[in-house]
Amino acid sequence: MTEELLKKLDFKKGNGLIPVVVQDAESKAVLMLAYANEDALAKTLSTGYAHYWSRSRKKLWMKGETSGHTQKIKQVTTDCDYDTLLYVVEQKGPACHTGEYTCFHNKLKG
């Protein structure tokens, strides 16, 4: 992501947070939805591993810091409105805290 794109990101719309859709680089499955503030995004870009802002714990966290189920960043893109991010990752282990591969495992239809 270039500096120019970083400046366009709209953190104000979400009261300092931007939703992050996370996709597995290999399977293309949507793994989870999380949130990032500016610090979490900066940490993600500098370390190459996904960092998020926990809305419930009110703190920065790295995915897999306790479970070992890390997300190595392969690509970061923004949507056309600059208010949502997409992290394409190399997922180690399951993405969901329940132990499921993806957080989107509860089918309502289909």
Long-range contacts (C-beta under 8 A, 24 or more apart in sequence): 1-45, 1-76, 1-77, 1-78, 5-78, 5-82, 6-41, 8-78, 8-82, 9-41, 9-78, 9-82, 9-83, 9-85, 10-81, 10-82, 10-83, 11-37, 11-38, 13-83, 14-83, 17-53, 17-55, 18-83, 18-84, 18-85, 19-83, 19-84, 19-85, 20-50, 20-52, 20-84, 20-85, 20-86, 20-87, 21-84, 21-85, 21-86, 21-87, 22-50, 22-71, 22-86, 22-87, 22-89, 22-95, 23-86, 23-87, 23-88, 23-89, 24-88, 24-89, 24-90, 24-91, 24-95, 24-102, 25-74, 25-75, 25-88, 25-89, 25-90, 26-90, 29-101, 29-102, 29-104, 30-102, 30-104, 31-71, 31-89, 31-91, 31-95, 31-96, 31-101, 31-102, 31-103, 31-104, 32-95, 32-96, 32-102, 32-103, 32-104, 33-103, 34-63, 36-85, 41-85, 44-73, 44-76, 44-87, 45-73, 45-76, 48-72, 48-73, 49-73, 50-87, 50-89, 63-95, 64-92, 64-93, 67-93, 67-97, 68-92, 68-93, 69-93, 69-94, 69-95, 71-95
